[in-house]
Amino acid sequence: MSEVPLKTLGELIRSREPGCGLPGGAFVRQDVFETDVDIFFHKHWILVGVTADIPEPGDVSVVDIGKASVILVRDDSENIRAYRNVCRHRGARLKEAGKSTVGMLVCPYHQWTYDLDGSLRHTKHMGKHFDPTCRSLLPVHIKVVGTHVFVCLADEPPADIAKLATTMAPRFAPYDLQNTRIAYEAEIIEDGNWKLVMENNRECYHCEAGHPELTVSFLPEDFGFSTDEMNEESLRALDEYHKRNAASQDGWEKEGLLCSPVEELSGDVATHFRTQRLVIAGCGESQTMDTRVACQKLLGNSSRRDLGDTHMWTHNSWTHVMSDHAMISYIIPLTPEKTLVRTKWLVHADAVEGVDYDINKLTEVWVATNAQDARLVAVNHRGAQDPGYIPGPYSQFTETYVDQFVDWYTARLKAHGL
């Protein structure tokens, strides 16, 4: 018996039924993975760090993205720059992934030396006719929004990053996020495809059973709901939920704080993002186990603690900003079946650990949540490879954003000719 021919990537993606998940091959095939990295992590804007990663001139942060590598550096004028991590001589990596502090960028191979503005300053044995001005480091497109550092490796980056920037700048402004420091950071390598990591993040269908710590600070109605399945008590609770949201939003908007959702999620947009200010449950202050602030020194200049949760999604990140701290996570695909999730907790630059905040209280909700998500993604990934897997329908009440993410993913592949 002859083998069934392997579907092309386009055929595989087009075989997805509307409203259902992707076929299992989309999560493990090497050709799909390489295409994903090329399109979604090299040709789209991606989050690769925060300004607090490189707080002082000479500070460097290097992020590897597939076969590419990017150097983020703060120059002597305190501007944040991004370069390809490739020496202009014979291509050696200038720096290994991670953070460091330098005076200049020196290639470890032949010691070609670059200033922080990317210009080539020193070489040996190249002769009098060698022109160093033609061998500056290759710049990478960069956009800083609040504290978020976005880069795009394409020659012509998507112009609609401007919509994200103009939307988020006034929402982040009250928190003065560039006047922060990293209180804690963590990495998890999840045993699942990057798309499953993002799908998991886009729904809270699993939250009630899967995230006991996170649900303390969320109103249950924010997870999504079907009124068809609600009794009278649940409908009354839903009515109270709407009233509480309206009252909180009215109070915030009177202080000039933006609240309403903005969604750029459809397939015809390149820069995929969503934002909204959500009410926090309980005491309403922060995503902590007692829903009170974890850091007594608040972000920005506000003295108000109940500012809710300003969140932002992109196709490789999620952010939650409260009055006292921000939690920012972003992902980098490593292989078809492994994804790096990097998380940073930011506090006011002058906040002192043990005085203004306790590190365990600050981090315990999302440390637990990220570990739980890693286990759920691994379970999902393994099951999606079973020969018996047939993608089922998404819930129209709790998984609409998953459906939109997959619709956007498939539309972007088509936009790139697949």
MARKOL-475150 format. One record per residue (C-alpha): residue in one letter; x, y negated, z negated. Coordinates in steps of 0.001 Angstrom, whole numbers, plus 500000, padded with zeros to 6 digits. Example, Ala and Ser with C-alpha at 12.3 -4.5 7.8 and 13.67 -1.06 7.14 Angstrom:
BEGIN
A512300504500492200
S513670501060492860
***
This chain:
BEGIN
M500000500000500000
S501396496598500976
E501754493899498338
V499312490992498295
P501169487911499597
L501974485349496930
K499771482299497215
T501481479053498089
L501427476398495408
G498699474521497252
E496606477657497607
L497093478503493941
I495934475099492762
R493029474961495207
S491825478341493939
R490787476668490675
E487033476441490243
P485788472947489343
G485227472557485619
C487440475547484780
G491045476032483762
L494013476566486062
P494952480094487187
G497588481815485090
G500262481546487754
A500239477755487382
F501869478204483975
V504709480642484721
R505760480443488354
Q509184478890488852
D508139477115492049
V505222475476490228
F507510474420487386
E510091472869489694
T507384471019491602
D505860469788488327
V509182468412487128
D509872466746490462
I506443465111490744
F505263464500487188
F508588463878485433
H510729462351488190
K508208460467490342
H505830459245487616
W506490457021484617
I507265459074481512
L507872458200477879
V511429459036476808
G511908457196473542
V511298454151471373
T513235450938470944
A514278452067467451
D516278454892469082
I518806452240470123
P518432449415467588
E521836447722468004
P524104446739470932
G526143449743471973
D523574452261470772
V522905455003473314
S520200457640473673
V520469460308476376
V517453462297477535
D517675465271479919
I514684465762482230
G515030468891484331
K518273468599486287
A518281464834485793
S519609462935482803
V518989459343481736
I521111457080479543
L519220454488477510
V521491451785476114
R521103448462474346
D523565446030475913
D525468443173474314
S522562440801475014
E520224443269473257
N518462444203476476
I517469447841476879
R518799449370480079
A518518452792481702
Y521002454519484005
R521469457841485694
N523798459881483502
V526154460477486411
C529689459155486849
R530111457369490192
H533379459229490786
R532628462944490980
G529332463153489159
A530379464256485682
R527918463685482847
L528981460599480930
K527208461565477710
E525595464667476264
A521920464572475260
G521348462811471942
K522272459533470280
S525594457790469785
T527196454366469587
V529802453173472095
G531794450108473044
M531798451131476689
L530665454222478573
V533708456365479358
C533553459394481632
P535127462348479797
Y536530463768483056
H538745461043484565
Q538034458172482157
W536242455899484580
T534903453250482210
Y531642451313482492
D530384448254480671
L526975448380479009
D525576446417481957
G526511449388484169
S529446447754485942
L532609449775486509
R535389448124484485
H538366450460484596
T539812453231486765
K543272454688487353
H545083455595490563
M542391454354492975
G544601451953494921
K544343448278495787
H541624448756498408
F539180450401495985
D536138448184495309
P534695448858491810
T531662446654492483
C530310449397494756
R530478451996491987
S528300450620489189
L526073453081487356
L522820453833489146
P519976452002487388
V516729453730486447
H513411451883486446
I512461451042482861
K509433449507481167
V509163448745477443
V505608448533476093
G505435447781472386
T508178450109471180
H507591452692473915
V510389453141476453
F509099454397479795
V511339455322482725
C510726456418486291
L513365458158488385
A511667457504491719
D513078454957494147
E509639453301494260
P507900453784490899
P504107453664490650
A503058450023490376
D500082450772488139
I502313450941485064
A501340447261484957
K497795448236483937
L499116450266481007
A501422447414479966
T498774444678480120
T496269446902478308
M498564448050475513
A500646444927474864
P497869443041472997
R496802446227471192
F500324446864469908
A501188443195469272
P499720442938465719
Y502024445750464578
D505292444179465829
L506476447643466791
Q509938446532467869
N510550445490464267
T510453449104463103
R512855451892462318
I512624455652462589
A511818457060459160
Y511799460650460404
E511999462579463650
A511456466209464528
E511645468534467501
I509718471691468288
I510265473934471299
E506827475320472015
D506430478691473729
G504104477447476421
N503906475579479686
W503890471784479456
K500381471583480927
L499008473784478147
V500714471552475579
M498966468526477056
E495631470318477472
N495742471304473814
N496398467689472855
R493469466453474936
E490753468230472946
C489676468794469383
Y487448471786470066
H490068473681468059
C490571471070465334
E487981472127462755
A489446475613462476
G493014474794463510
H493982471530461806
P492874471269458165
E495347468446457458
L494510466336460510
T490753466626460101
V490932464923456704
S491454461574458436
F489196462170461461
L485453461709461572
P484049465074462715
E481936463454465423
D485133462249467117
F485879465866467996
G482933465929470392
F479503467396469833
S476382468797471453
T473165467263470157
D471358470382471421
E472895472321468537
M472306469737465799
N469760470007463003
E468075466988461421
E470849466540458867
S473509466568461571
L471544464069463664
R471299461739460674
A475053462070460162
L475565461238463834
D473453458118463432
E475543457057460414
Y478683457725462451
H477521455342465177
K476616452685462602
R479992452991460854
N481854452739464144
A479855449690465183
A480427447944461845
S484172448666461892
Q484513447554465494
D482623444331464778
G484928443572461841
W488084444247463855
E486970442278466873
K486201439252464695
E489907439297463819
G490891439571467479
L491774443282467312
L490912445157470502
C488852448309469979
S486992449522473042
P488291452477475045
V490228451949478262
E490537455000480494
E492759455343483544
L492399459091483968
S491123459782487468
G493138461351490246
D493623458150492221
V495728456572489463
A499382457504489110
T499899456192485573
H497483458303483563
F496555456833480173
R493797456273477636
T493528454076474548
Q490983453357471824
R490903452188468221
L489317454931466098
V487841454708462615
I489804456690460018
A487742458826457626
G487810458678453833
C489519455528452565
G490040454527456188
E493680453467455955
S496028456042457481
Q496499459607458717
T497566460996455363
M496130463644453080
D494398461006450909
T493690458700453909
R495513455857452142
V498618454191453494
A501843456162453181
C504002453041453372
Q503293450054451158
K505143447709453518
L502712447337456388
L503616446907460040
G503575443391461440
N502308440508459320
S498857441776458410
S497864442536454836
R494822444511455948
R495177448263455523
D492024449496457271
L493009448805460874
G491992452256462079
D494006454385464486
T495079452783467751
H495935455703469943
M497437455969473414
W497703459010475670
T499870459360478735
H500513462517480729
N503550463333478588
S502856461627475257
W500478460734472455
T500695457828470001
H498832456950466799
V499436453515465255
M498013452671461822
S498506449661459557
D501473451277457794
H503196453503460320
A503202454860463861
M503507458470464986
I504749458913468557
S505218462253470328
Y506392462983473842
I507174466154475751
I509859467323478170
P509366470607480072
L512345472943479664
T511257476073481565
P507906477317482859
E507302478808479416
K509039476391477030
T508323472746476264
L510187470333474012
V507927468246471758
R509782465337470155
T508042463302467413
K509074460079465677
W507532458377462635
L508100454615462592
V507833452269459599
H508562448577459113
A512257447874459658
D512609446664456063
A510728449575454449
V512848451576452015
E512381455303451516
G511562456162447907
V510491452585447246
D507970451699449930
Y507134455210451090
D507480458897450328
I508718460807453361
N506547463857452660
K503345461832452432
L504297459935455578
T504907463037457688
E502960465971456218
V499830465628458379
W501585465636461744
V504364468038460715
A501629470551459909
T499563469646462980
N502475469988465395
A503399473403463961
Q499786474556464246
D499564473303467827
A502764475150468708
R501211478417467537
L497977477732469421
V499807476850472644
A501837480075472398
V498646482119471948
N497054480357474908
H500118480768477118
R500455484488476439
G496779485146477031
A496723483211480287
Q499298485707481652
D497126488751480936
P495929490487484134
G492434490221482703
Y492518486432482431
I489834484650484428
P489712480875483760
G486518479999481929
P484469476793481940
Y485408473792479844
S482922472522477282
Q481280469408478666
F481023468116475083
T484483468717473645
E486841469360476575
T485996466606479025
Y489459465098478718
V491065468468479440
D488986468719482593
Q489993465185483574
F493658465937482939
V493568469008485182
D491593467113487837
W494244464370487721
Y497046466932487907
T495597468621490991
A494816465275492639
R498404464083492134
L499736467269493705
K497505466647496714
A498669463021496848
H502208464374497196
G501237466620500097
L500435469913498315
***
